[in-house]
Amino acid sequence: MAAIPAGRFLMGGAEPEARPNEKPCHAVAVNSFYLGKFPVTQAQWSAVMGSLPKLPADFRGREFPVVNVWLEKALEFCARLARLTGENFRLPNEAEWEYA
């Protein structure tokens, strides 16, 4: 996990090609938080969830990132990992993700 310090930034797109839902740019403040440095691997996912989602045959490997995960399953992964470790895990919100 990487410690992300609190801070402020301009969120959104100012470029002419920015999508309408990225406008207008606006100032956002975020509190400090931790974010995983690396994608969750298939081995990690399997250890927490007990099985893997459907994966392309040519994209299987313990150290490969897990793919084809729906939001609900990602939330379930965080909840199960929290129960297993006694630590708090969650997905970053949109502002945290863009800031990081």
C-alpha positions as CSV (number, residue, x, y, z in Angstrom):
1,M,0.0,0.0,0.0
2,A,1.2,3.5,-0.7
3,A,0.4,6.4,1.6
4,I,-1.3,9.2,-0.5
5,P,-1.1,12.5,1.3
6,A,-4.0,14.9,1.7
7,G,-4.2,17.7,-0.9
8,R,-6.1,19.7,-3.4
9,F,-6.2,19.4,-7.2
10,L,-8.3,20.5,-10.2
11,M,-10.5,17.6,-11.2
12,G,-12.0,17.3,-14.6
13,G,-11.0,17.9,-18.2
14,A,-10.2,21.3,-19.6
15,E,-9.2,20.0,-23.0
16,P,-11.5,20.7,-26.0
17,E,-11.9,16.9,-26.4
18,A,-12.9,16.4,-22.8
19,R,-16.3,14.7,-22.4
20,P,-19.2,16.7,-21.1
21,N,-19.3,14.7,-17.8
22,E,-15.7,15.8,-17.2
23,K,-16.5,19.5,-17.2
24,P,-16.2,21.9,-15.6
25,C,-12.9,21.6,-13.9
26,H,-13.3,22.2,-10.2
27,A,-11.1,22.2,-7.1
28,V,-11.3,19.1,-5.0
29,A,-9.8,18.4,-1.6
30,V,-9.0,14.8,-0.5
31,N,-8.0,13.5,2.8
32,S,-5.0,11.2,3.1
33,F,-5.6,7.6,2.3
34,Y,-3.8,4.4,1.3
35,L,-3.9,2.9,-2.1
36,G,-2.6,-0.5,-3.4
37,K,0.6,-0.1,-5.4
38,F,-0.1,-3.0,-7.7
39,P,-3.2,-4.7,-9.2
40,V,-4.8,-7.5,-7.2
41,T,-3.3,-10.8,-8.6
42,Q,-5.2,-13.9,-9.5
43,A,-3.5,-15.6,-6.5
44,Q,-4.6,-12.9,-4.1
45,W,-8.2,-12.9,-5.5
46,S,-8.4,-16.7,-5.3
47,A,-7.1,-16.7,-1.7
48,V,-9.8,-14.2,-0.6
49,M,-12.7,-15.2,-2.8
50,G,-12.1,-18.9,-3.2
51,S,-12.3,-18.9,-7.0
52,L,-11.5,-16.7,-10.0
53,P,-13.9,-15.0,-12.4
54,K,-14.0,-16.2,-15.9
55,L,-10.6,-15.5,-17.5
56,P,-9.4,-15.7,-21.1
57,A,-7.4,-18.9,-21.6
58,D,-4.3,-17.0,-22.5
59,F,-4.5,-14.7,-19.5
60,R,-4.1,-17.1,-16.6
61,G,-1.4,-17.0,-14.1
62,R,-1.0,-16.6,-10.3
63,E,0.9,-13.3,-10.7
64,F,-1.3,-11.9,-13.5
65,P,-3.9,-9.3,-12.4
66,V,-7.4,-10.5,-11.9
67,V,-9.7,-9.2,-14.6
68,N,-13.5,-9.4,-15.5
69,V,-14.5,-8.3,-12.0
70,W,-17.8,-6.5,-11.6
71,L,-18.1,-3.7,-9.1
72,E,-20.2,-5.8,-6.7
73,K,-17.5,-8.5,-6.6
74,A,-14.8,-5.9,-6.0
75,L,-16.8,-4.6,-3.1
76,E,-17.2,-8.1,-1.8
77,F,-13.5,-8.7,-2.1
78,C,-12.8,-5.6,0.0
79,A,-15.3,-6.7,2.6
80,R,-13.9,-10.3,2.8
81,L,-10.3,-9.0,2.9
82,A,-11.3,-6.7,5.8
83,R,-12.8,-9.6,7.7
84,L,-9.7,-11.7,7.1
85,T,-7.2,-9.1,8.2
86,G,-9.1,-6.9,10.7
87,E,-8.1,-3.9,8.6
88,N,-10.3,-1.6,6.6
89,F,-10.3,-2.0,2.8
90,R,-12.4,-0.2,0.3
91,L,-12.3,1.0,-3.3
92,P,-11.0,4.6,-3.9
93,N,-13.7,7.1,-4.9
94,E,-13.4,8.9,-8.2
95,A,-11.6,12.0,-6.7
96,E,-9.1,9.8,-4.8
97,W,-8.4,7.7,-7.9
98,E,-7.8,10.8,-10.1
99,Y,-5.7,12.5,-7.5
100,A,-3.5,9.4,-6.9
